[in-house]
């Protein structure tokens, strides 16, 4: 029934061996690779959660200090309050963005075997005027109550040189009631 099954097993075995050898040799500084000689990289999966938008994960440092930066954008839910205390929802607010950074020193106590955890939280910008955020005019006070985050970028930078060591872009889906966010690497 399985004529030449020995040849098929031989091809499958060597094909699988070649595939596994290719997986084991990820380039330095690339996802899955281990940064050495001063190069850093993100290690494994990045987990996102809400506060504003929080990214958590691990980095491989090498022998350098690194900066992890989270930049994100999304559509805000805005409440507007007039001088009499009456509230109304903002109408058609524009996308907002947020960013945050964390410096990780290669010789910090949290670093174990050249690896360090990180946690950065990007809060939505609040410098937009009430009118720009969808309130009737600037005599109202605007408050961003929630953000439906839809994009995020994590960048790992060498603190001394400013060189980008790795960057990951994500597409996010945010839900409300229950509040949750899911980001998938692009």
N, C-alpha and C positions, 0 to 999 in steps of 0.2 A: 504494500500500500504506500509506504513512504520510501520510494526509490531514492537513492543517493542521500539518505538521511544523515550519514556521517559527514558528508560535505556541507550540508546545511548547518549541522551543529558546529563544525569548524568555523564557518563564516560568521555565525551568530556570536560565537565565543570571541573571535578576534575583533569583530565589529564592536562588541560591548567593551572589550579591553581598550580599544583605541578611543572610544567615547569617554570612558572613565579617566584615561590618562589626560585627555583634553580638559576635562572638568577640574582636575587637580592642579592645573597650571595656570590659574587665573593671574593676569598681570598685576604687578605691584600698583597699589593705589586705585584699583578698580573694585567694584562690588564683589565681595567674596575673596579678594586678594588681601594679603597682609602687608601693610605698609612697613617698609624698612628704610634704613638710612635716611631718616628725617621725613619720610612720607607718611601721611595719615590716610585713613579711610573709614567709612562707616562699616560697621560690622553687623551683618544680619539684618533682620526686619526692623523697621521703624514703626512704633505704635503711636497712634494719634488719639487724643481725647479732648473733651471740652472743658473749659474753664473759660477761656476765650478760645484759642486753639493751642493745644499742647502737643509737642512732639518729644518722644522719649526713645532712647536707644543706646547703642554703645559705639565707641570709636576706638580704632587702633591708632596709637599716637606716633610710634617710632620714637625719635629723640627730639621732637619739636613740641612747642606749645601751639595749640590749635584753637580756632574760634569756630563754633557751630552757630550758624545763623538760620533762623526760620523766617521766611517771608510768605505771607498768605494774603488771599483776597476773597471777598464774598459779598453777598447782598445782606444789608442790615435790616433788622426790624426796629423801627424808630417810634418812640412816643414823644409827642409834642405837648408842652404845657404852657398855657398862656399866663399872663400876669394875675388873672383871677383864680388860677388853680385848675382850670378846666383842661382835661387831657383829650387828645385826639391822636390817631395813628398818623405817622408821616406818610406822605403820598409819593410813590416812585422814587425812593432814595437811590443815589448812585452806588456803585460798588465801593466798598471801603477796603483798605489794606491794613496790614499790621506786620510788625517785624520785631524780632528779639534776637539777642546773641548771648552766648555763654563762652567765656574763656576757660580752657582746660589746660592746666600746666602739666607737662609731662612728668614732673617729679612730685605732684600733689599726692597726699595720702590716699585719695580714692582710687588712684591708678594702681591696678594689679596686673602684673605680667604684660605691661605695655598697653593695657586696655582700660577704658574709663567709661562709666555711664554718663549720659547727658540728659537734660530736660530743659527745654526752652518753651516759653509761652508767648505767643504773639497776640497782643491786644489790639482791637480795632482802633484806627485813628479817630481822634475826637476833635481835630482842628477844623472840621468843616462847619460852616455856619448853619444855623437852624433852618434857614430857607433852602440851603443846598441839600440838607438832609430830609427835605420834604415837608417842612412846617410852613404855614401860611406866610410868615415873614420872620424877620430876625428879632422881633419883639417876643417871640416865643422861645422857650428853652427846649432843646432837642436832647434826647437821651437814647443811646443805642442800647436796646434791651437784649438783643440776640443777633448773631450773625450766622447766616447760612454759608459757611465756608465752601468754596468750590475749587480753589487752587492752592497749592503749597509748594514751596521750594526749600530744600535743605542744602546749605552750602557749608563745606568744611574748608577752612582757610588756614594756611600757615601764618601764625601770628607775627613772626619776624619779617617775612618777605611779602606777605599779602597774597601769595600765590594760591589759587584755588586748587585744592587737592582732590576734591570730589564734589559733585553736585547731583542731587536727585530731585526730579520734578514729580509731583503727585496731582492726581485729579481726585477731588473730595466730594462726598455726598453727605450733607448734614440734615438731620431730621429733628423735629421738635415734638415733645410729648409722646414718647420719651426723647430727651435730648441725647443725641449721639452723632458721631462723625465716623466715616469710613473713608480712608484715603488709599488709593492704589497708585503704585509707582508707574509712571509713563515710560 
